[in-house]
Amino acid sequence: MKDTIKEIQEFLLSYCDHAHMKGYVLGISGGLDSSVLFKTLEPLKDLQVIAMMLPIHSLEQDEKDALELVKGSNRTILKVDLSPVYDAMVKALPPSDHEMSYHNLKPRLRMAALYQVAQANHCLVAGATNKSEFLTGYFTKHGDSGVDVMPFAEFDKEEMVEMAKVLQVSKTILEKAPSAGLYEGQTDEDEMQVSYADLNQVLRGEKVDERVYNRVKSMVDITEHKRHMPIVFRRKGS
């Protein structure tokens, strides 16, 4: 896994140079995937790295874990509380009983903040979405998927854990129940109605319980639109 991490680092260096940019901006949530991304980028001295904590009525423990992650780092660490922005947006928008639309507003606001800082510093935005999330559509469209690079989109959750161990991510973060932090008590596995272990088995083509297979297949099928660029109408003859 050390060699794989090195390859990812070389990819990030190469792409940044190709894009004529100075480095990367990333969000850190106190979760495993963003911690792996920070630890992957941090040692790349040729790159500017800006890590942003962007709480929106977030859990105190998540912020503590994020602060512990960057403790002692000489990289630029920013905290921007977007709670007032979120509240103002909710107040300005037409009311809705679609709770998930409000939950998804949070990563979309974070995306806007990341790009503001990235553009101001001539940087790219790096995202931490993994393969398990990407193929099942378990991400917010134009939210955490609104990035320039996804270095982990070919690595499942189990591989992310392996990388985290190699990169010496804290035990607290390693043992934390995976969560998008959209609301208190939310966990990925509860929301997906399938465990990461089962999900990864399906993605690897291994035999699983029919209910699990059907659940994962349904997630992949109904979220296909989230993995594409906007569809363009083609004129006849074009």
BELZIHU-V971581 format. One line per field, one symbol per residue. ss: DSSP state (~ for helix, > for strand, _ for the rest). A space follows every 50 residues. Layout:
ss = ???
This chain:
ss = _~~~~~~~~~~~~~~~~~____>>>>>____~~~~~~~~~~~_____>>> >>>______~~~~~~~~~~~_____>>>>___~~~~~~~~~~______~~ ~~~~~~~~~~~~~~~~~~~~__>>>>>___~~~~~~____________>> ______~~~~~~~~~~____~~~~_____________~~~~~___~~~~~ ~~~______~~~~~~~~~~~~~_~~~~___________
